[in-house]
Amino acid sequence: MNKALPLTALAAALACNFAAAQDAAQPPKADAAMQKVLDAQASLKPKPIETLSPEQARLQPTPADGVKKVLTDMKKSTAPEPGVTVKDLNIPANGGGTIPLHVYVPDGAGSGPLPVMMYYHGGGFVIADTKVYDASPRALAKMAKAIIVSVDYRRAPEHKFPAAPEDAYAAYTYTLQHAKEWGGDPMRVAVGGESAGGNLATVVSLMARDKKAQMPVHQLLVYPVVDNDMNRPSYQQNANAKPLNKPMMAWFFKHYGGDPKSPYALPLKNATLTGLPPATVIAAEIDPLRDEGKAYADKLQAAGVKVDYKLYNGVTHEFFGMGAVEPKAKDAEQYAADALKKAFAAKH
């Protein structure tokens, strides 16, 4: 009997360790509003992105589709938020072809040129487009009383790195040159984006610095992709999270083809971030990218860049722009808009 005790104790210890390992792989709990969106998207039966080709992945239901389903279930309108006029145009791309731009102008903005922000959508440089992310520039245009210029940059793997940052920078310089035509102030142009778009926003700032060009007045970085270190605690904790997880990030990096040695692929690896514009960094708790966003904010601050950082608990990657159904998203949109207004006022 006594001999069996150590084995029983060992079995119990192994069971505890297994349970702990399982718990470690469980992401933090989403709040009720966020969980509704996750459940709604899951009900649309998306296939795991990392098991698909890029063409197949682009056809999968998105978190934005989840939001629309929640609104439909609540018998609310799924129409784009009113109060913003959108103008579509195409600009030349480097090496031929065109880049679609979408200029969001808030209604009733009054006289005088409006400040401008370049907005870059997410999707891991591979999937999604400006239509999927339409809610974010609409909200920011209204809340910040600014013109938001959204960019359909070329996506990988058809157009691998550095096509996306080249398009992002081309759109930025085009906007500086043409902002007046849209009622914008070319001296008050910020950059911003979500996820891969957050990467492009800060990369455009780096490119402007290195080219000694006009700098953005501010950079809004919403859970930006700035590193490829998948051993961070947030990657471990959210390895199986929805709508973004560790296998998806590996899939995105594989298709993007970014050169890790390039200063314009993974901004956190830059030797110095001095001379960049003031930044607002927004992070989500249930997100593999959470820790690198904080690390980037800290590195900017260490380089003498003014940074405001805010972490939202109980929400996932992609929560920004969900203000119609998630109160924390509405708060984050307002937080971003207030930062932009402050930056624009300082340059007025």
Protein Blocks (a to p, Z undefined) as FASTA:
>chain_A
ZZmmmmmmmmmmmmmmmmmmmmmmpccdddfklmmmmmmmmmnopacfklpcfklmmmpc
cfklmmmmmmmmnopafbdcehiacdddddddehiajddddddddehkbgaidddddddd
ehehmggcfklmmmmmmmmmmmnopacddddddddfklgcfklmmmmmmmmmmmmmmmmm
nopafklccdddehjlmmmmmmmmmmmmmnopacdfbdcdehiafbfcfkbfklmmmmmg
cfbdfklmmmmmmmnopafkbmklmmmlpmblghiacddddddfbbfklmmmmmmmmmmm
mnopacdddddehiaehkgoplmmmmklmmmmmmmmmmmmmmmmmmZZ
